[in-house]
Amino acid sequence: MVLRRFIFIVLVVLFSMVSLAHSAPRFVRIAAMTWEPYSSPSLKNGGFYTEIVHEAFARVGYEMEVDFYPWKRALLLMKEGRVDGLIGAGYTEERTEFMSYPTYAWESDFYFFHTGKGQDKVADFKELCPATLGQLRGTRVTKLVEAQAPCIDIEYVDTISKNLDKLVYGRVDYMINTPETMRHLMQSFHPDNVDLLKAVEPPLEHVKIYTVFSKQVADWRTLTVDFDKGVKLLKKDGTYEAILRKHGMK
């Protein structure tokens, strides 16, 4: 009788432990760089894109933490599987070796920008030469520039805000980014120069900006699928549009 009771208690404890393990939410660690207005530790809820990612995971039962790094560092952490995902990555065939891409992405355009001392429209980007371009280290956009306008001299920086400072103070002729980022940064850090900001037509490229997942993480396939499910739920219940309006993206 005592033995039966002991076995019963052990089974109950084991069942409870298994149930708790299955009910506990998966914790995901996401990396991001400071790329306003998409993601930044200085923005409310980490920026609109960070909030979308957080809420999408919450809808499908995940807990999420985001940490901010320089871009090259974030890519290294993804390659090593030391983070589960990364906010703000463009697509390249090379990156698919260690990154999983979901269906959802934010879409925008990358333009060359200047502050009044460059050209506003070109038929070929080589027409911008001779010129100096400020560019973030480790980004895939650099390869586009090297292919389409190898005559442009590239100066590398570690942060987008530093690159903007160089553009405003005339230390580089151009920088490349999306219109929403350039407007946000100019209004935040150089409001007196907002009217000087000009985009060169046409855009360098139309881009999809993804939240990607490290293939070094065991359940990367599940994370990728669940993230898309979460985004669909956000769109269905109206939260997605509400987030965009809250951050001035609508």
C-alpha positions in Angstrom: 0.0 0.0 0.0 2.8 2.4 0.9 4.7 1.5 -2.2 1.6 2.1 -4.4 1.1 5.5 -2.7 4.7 6.4 -3.3 4.6 5.5 -7.0 1.3 7.5 -7.3 3.0 10.6 -5.8 6.0 10.2 -8.1 3.8 9.9 -11.2 1.8 13.0 -10.1 5.0 15.0 -9.6 6.4 13.9 -13.0 3.2 14.7 -14.8 3.1 18.1 -13.2 6.7 18.8 -14.3 6.0 17.7 -17.9 2.8 19.8 -18.0 4.7 22.9 -16.7 7.4 22.3 -19.2 4.9 22.2 -22.1 2.9 25.2 -20.8 5.9 27.4 -20.2 6.3 30.0 -23.0 9.3 29.8 -25.3 11.7 32.7 -24.6 13.2 34.2 -27.7 16.2 36.5 -27.7 16.1 38.9 -30.7 19.0 41.2 -31.8 18.5 44.5 -33.5 20.6 47.5 -34.5 19.7 51.1 -33.8 17.8 51.9 -37.0 15.2 54.5 -36.4 12.2 54.5 -36.7 12.2 50.7 -37.1 14.2 49.8 -34.0 16.0 51.7 -31.3 16.4 51.5 -27.5 15.5 55.3 -27.4 12.1 54.8 -29.0 8.8 53.8 -27.4 8.6 50.0 -27.2 11.9 49.9 -29.2 10.4 51.3 -32.4 7.4 50.3 -34.5 9.1 47.2 -36.0 10.3 46.0 -32.7 6.8 46.3 -31.3 5.3 44.4 -34.2 7.8 41.6 -33.6 7.1 41.5 -29.9 3.4 41.5 -30.2 3.4 38.9 -33.0 5.4 36.5 -30.7 3.1 37.3 -27.8 0.1 36.3 -29.9 1.5 32.8 -30.4 2.6 32.3 -26.8 6.3 33.4 -26.8 8.1 35.8 -24.5 10.7 38.1 -26.2 13.7 40.2 -25.3 15.5 42.5 -27.7 19.1 43.6 -27.4 20.8 46.2 -29.6 24.1 45.8 -31.3 26.2 47.2 -34.1 25.1 45.5 -37.3 28.3 43.4 -37.9 28.1 42.2 -34.3 24.4 41.3 -34.7 25.2 39.2 -37.8 27.9 37.4 -36.0 25.6 36.5 -33.2 23.1 35.1 -35.7 25.8 33.0 -37.4 26.8 31.6 -34.1 23.2 30.9 -32.9 23.7 33.1 -29.8 20.5 34.9 -30.6 17.3 33.4 -32.0 16.5 36.2 -34.4 17.4 39.5 -35.9 15.2 42.5 -36.8 15.9 44.5 -39.9 17.7 42.2 -42.4 17.5 42.3 -46.2 17.6 39.3 -48.3 20.7 37.8 -49.9 21.4 34.2 -51.1 24.5 34.1 -48.9 22.5 34.9 -45.7 20.1 32.0 -46.3 22.9 29.7 -45.3 22.5 30.8 -41.7 19.2 32.8 -41.7 15.6 31.7 -42.1 13.3 34.2 -43.8 9.6 34.4 -42.9 6.9 35.5 -45.3 6.3 38.8 -43.5 8.5 41.8 -44.3 8.3 45.6 -44.1 8.7 47.1 -47.6 10.4 50.3 -48.5 13.0 51.8 -50.9 16.7 52.6 -50.5 17.7 56.0 -52.0 20.9 58.0 -52.2 20.4 61.1 -50.1 22.3 64.4 -50.1 21.8 67.8 -48.4 21.7 70.1 -51.3 25.1 69.6 -52.9 24.3 66.5 -55.0 22.2 65.5 -58.0 18.5 64.9 -57.7 18.0 62.6 -60.7 20.3 60.3 -62.7 19.9 57.8 -65.5 22.9 55.8 -64.2 24.4 56.0 -60.7 27.8 56.4 -62.1 26.7 60.0 -62.9 27.1 60.7 -59.1 30.9 60.4 -59.5 33.2 61.7 -58.3 31.6 61.4 -54.9 32.0 60.0 -51.4 29.4 57.8 -49.8 29.0 57.2 -46.1 28.1 53.5 -45.5 27.4 51.3 -42.5 29.8 48.4 -42.1 28.7 44.9 -43.1 25.6 45.9 -45.0 24.6 44.2 -48.3 23.8 47.5 -49.9 27.6 48.2 -50.3 27.8 45.4 -52.9 25.0 47.1 -54.9 26.9 50.3 -54.9 30.2 48.6 -55.9 28.4 46.9 -58.8 26.5 49.9 -60.1 28.9 52.7 -59.3 32.4 51.4 -58.5 33.7 55.0 -59.0 32.1 56.1 -55.8 34.5 56.2 -52.8 33.0 54.6 -49.7 33.7 55.7 -46.1 32.5 53.2 -43.5 30.9 54.0 -40.1 29.5 51.9 -37.3 26.2 53.8 -36.7 23.6 55.4 -38.9 23.5 58.5 -36.7 27.2 59.0 -37.2 26.7 58.7 -40.9 24.0 61.3 -40.9 26.3 63.7 -39.0 29.0 63.3 -41.7 26.4 64.0 -44.4 25.0 67.1 -42.7 28.5 68.5 -42.0 29.7 67.9 -45.6 32.2 65.1 -44.7 30.5 62.8 -47.2 28.4 63.6 -50.3 25.8 60.9 -50.0 24.4 58.3 -47.7 21.8 55.5 -48.5 18.7 54.7 -46.5 15.0 54.6 -46.6 12.9 57.8 -46.7 11.2 57.0 -43.3 14.6 56.6 -41.6 16.0 59.8 -43.1 13.0 61.9 -42.2 13.0 60.6 -38.7 16.7 61.1 -38.1 16.8 64.6 -39.6 13.8 65.7 -37.6 15.3 64.2 -34.4 18.9 65.3 -34.7 19.2 68.0 -37.3 15.8 69.8 -37.5 17.3 73.0 -39.0 18.5 71.0 -42.0 15.3 69.0 -42.8 14.5 71.1 -45.8 18.0 70.5 -47.3 17.5 66.7 -47.5 17.0 65.5 -51.0 16.6 61.9 -52.4 18.2 61.0 -55.7 15.7 59.5 -58.2 15.4 56.7 -59.0 15.7 54.5 -55.8 18.7 52.3 -55.7 16.4 49.4 -55.0 13.0 48.3 -53.6 13.7 46.4 -50.4 12.0 44.0 -48.1 13.1 44.3 -44.5 12.7 41.1 -42.6 12.9 39.7 -39.1 15.0 36.6 -39.6 15.9 33.5 -37.5 19.2 31.8 -36.9 19.5 28.3 -38.4 21.9 27.4 -35.6 18.9 27.4 -33.2 17.2 24.0 -33.0 13.6 25.1 -33.5 14.3 27.8 -36.2 11.6 26.3 -38.5 9.0 26.6 -35.8 10.0 30.1 -34.9 9.7 31.2 -38.5 6.3 29.7 -39.0 5.0 30.9 -35.6 6.2 34.4 -36.3 4.2 34.6 -39.5 1.1 33.2 -37.7 1.5 36.0 -35.0 1.7 38.7 -37.6 -1.4 37.4 -39.3 -3.2 37.5 -36.0 -2.1 41.1 -35.4 -3.4 42.2 -38.8 -6.7 40.3 -38.2 -7.5 42.0 -34.8 -6.4 45.5 -35.9 -3.3 45.6 -33.7 -0.9 45.9 -36.6 -2.5 49.1 -37.9 -2.8 50.5 -34.4 1.0 50.0 -33.9 1.8 51.8 -37.1 -0.5 54.7 -36.3 0.9 55.0 -32.7 4.4 55.4 -34.2 3.4 57.8 -36.9 3.9 55.3 -39.7 0.3 55.8 -41.0 
